Amino acid sequence: MKPIHTLLPLAFVLAACGPSTHELATQTAESATAIAAAWTSTPTVTPSATTTATASQTATVTLTATPARTATPTQTKTPANTNTPTQPPPPPPTATFTPAPTQPAPVFASSPIHAWSRDDFAHETVEVGNTLDGYLRFYRDRVVLNNQQGWCTSVWDFHKELQGVRAAYGSDVPAEWYGLYSEYRNLIHQANNINQIVRDNCPNIEASIYKEGAEARIAQLEAVFAQIQVLSGKIAAMP
């Protein structure tokens, strides 16, 4: 091993030949700056500021409801112009009611004429009904239905009752009663006409009863009897 005094001069020699400590530090700092500059990236283009739309700048879209299409009313036809008379037509003539002339009640020449009396008229109407009922009992029930012998006496009696016994009235019949009186007389004549053929076939009171067509005559006489009953009720209801 060499002695220390031998090594020291060599160190001094080296120090004398190289850069100083201050220089090394300066160089190191410059190198670091250059390196840093080389590695620094080039700044990119900064995007321009985006304009932010304010609430007032925002367009507001308002949806307006479109009303539904309504049907177009059809056109009303205007009636054609009518010729309006310049003067109203004259009123129709007033009809004047003229009552039909009252048909006189039929009366037989042999009918007895009574003075008008409501009670007498009511009695006579009831008696016509009794006369019809008695003849029907004989002609219908005995002669036709039971086929018993019948003589013309009853037929002649029935004819006499209708034409010569039941009362008629003259011009003293009150107007309000004349309709009922006329009905009474017409029913008497109907009954007489219905039975006329039977009487015509009774040459004498001892002859047999004529029966041909009896059913039809009986039905007709029954209808007259029913109407006489209704008439009696009308007379009783008169004030």
Helices and strands as residue ranges (DSSP letters): H 4-17, H 21-39, E 113-114, H 118-136, I 137-145, H 153-160, I 161-165, E 168-169, H 175-194, H 196-200, H 214-237
